[in-house]
Amino acid sequence: MSKTLDWDWANLGFAYVKTDYRYISIWENGQWDDGNLVTDNTVTISEASTALHYGQQCFEGLKAYRTKDGSIQLFRPDENAKRMMKSCERILMPTVPVEKFVDACMQVVKANEQYVPPYGFGATLYLRPFMIGIGDTIGVKPAPKFLFGVFCMPVGAYFKGGLTPVNFTIADMDRAAPYGTGAAKVGGNYAGSLMPHERAAEKGYADCIYLDPMTHTKIEEVGAANFFGITKDKVFVTPKSPSILPSITKYSLMYLAEHYLKLKVEERDCPIDKIDEFTEAGACGTAAVITPIGGIDYKDSLHVFYSETEVGPVTTELYNTLTGIQFGDVEAPEGWIYTVK
Ligand SMILES: *Cc1c(COP(=O)(O)O)cnc(C)c1O
């Protein structure tokens, strides 16, 4: 069993913590350098970097989990690596090969091992890989140089004291354009989401739900998480759209719903005026894990799914199965777990 710091693990939130080491690798003249761990948590770049002016940057988010026997594991890091490659391609940045990405994550977890929360608190070590265009480029074109970094911080369980449903409202703005960058994990999608999020929070909602940017008639996604609903006939349904960010948690839940819970699974349109087809609903993502949706405020009335205070049985079973796999208590499908050695 590896050592951990003496910390108030039960009350950790989601806030930046400067851990001991982070990984940095630089791309120049057509290739990546070997990359290495550094202690400095600041980055000095040219004032003319494309990341600063034209949003040429992308990021990822994944977690390291401490299991009951004290070992540490990553959940599907290869999927984050592949998604980051797609984000990079979309905005003309060089890609980081899957092996280099996973190795960087492993190095960062290993070097900051004492920050991986102990088993039993629902807390994890959150990893933030990112890439930025750097170098002297004031013209609107791809940067001549790129920085790929991975840093980490311990984060608390999303729900202290158990799963609780929260309410959402429908955004009256879009996070992505119909043929834009909605499916890429780029910072540009986030700047425009700050205002609708703040407005939803001011009205007492956890976040807002975005409708499809083309017609504003179908549920697209939930802030920084994907949406799913469970029908009366126990079908797991999740929206299909080219402007949704493909959530690894969502695709994992689709697999678990089908193979572990034996439910039917559908990826298809979810019209907002037909939300009463769902008896349960949730938001899913690495940070949110599964957030049960109590109700959605649409056209000035709150549509409640299962209950505003209790979590439905299918959502509960999905949550227990997913987190059971992530913390090593439930057998994972082949290839989902990477043990940190
Ligand atoms: C990262 C992200 C998600 C969740 O994806 P996971 O791979 O499940 O963490 C959902 N929506 C948006 C907009 C995101 O950026």
The ligand as an SDF file (V2000), in Angstrom:
LIG
                    3D

 15 15  0  0  0  0  0  0  0  0999 V2000
  -15.7670   16.5920  -20.9730 C   0  0  0  0  0  0  0  0  0  0  0  0
  -17.1840   16.8840  -21.3290 C   0  0  0  0  0  0  0  0  0  0  0  0
  -18.2210   15.9720  -21.0890 C   0  0  0  0  0  0  0  0  0  0  0  0
  -18.0230   14.6790  -20.3290 C   0  0  0  0  0  0  0  0  0  0  0  0
  -17.1760   13.7590  -20.9550 O   0  0  0  0  0  0  0  0  0  0  0  0
  -16.5440   12.5710  -20.1190 P   0  0  0  0  0  0  0  0  0  0  0  0
  -15.6210   11.9190  -21.0820 O   0  0  0  0  0  0  0  0  0  0  0  0
  -17.6430   11.6730  -19.7180 O   0  0  0  0  0  0  0  0  0  0  0  0
  -15.8610   13.1700  -18.9580 O   0  0  0  0  0  0  0  0  0  0  0  0
  -19.5080   16.3010  -21.5360 C   0  0  0  0  0  0  0  0  0  0  0  0
  -19.7640   17.4770  -22.1540 N   0  0  0  0  0  0  0  0  0  0  0  0
  -18.7940   18.3850  -22.3740 C   0  0  0  0  0  0  0  0  0  0  0  0
  -19.1440   19.6600  -23.0610 C   0  0  0  0  0  0  0  0  0  0  0  0
  -17.4720   18.1230  -21.9750 C   0  0  0  0  0  0  0  0  0  0  0  0
  -16.5180   19.0350  -22.1930 O   0  0  0  0  0  0  0  0  0  0  0  0
  1  2  1  0
  2  3  1  0
  2 14  2  0
  3  4  1  0
  3 10  2  0
  4  5  1  0
  5  6  1  0
  6  7  2  0
  6  8  1  0
  6  9  1  0
 10 11  1  0
 11 12  2  0
 12 13  1  0
 12 14  1  0
 14 15  1  0
M  END
$$$$
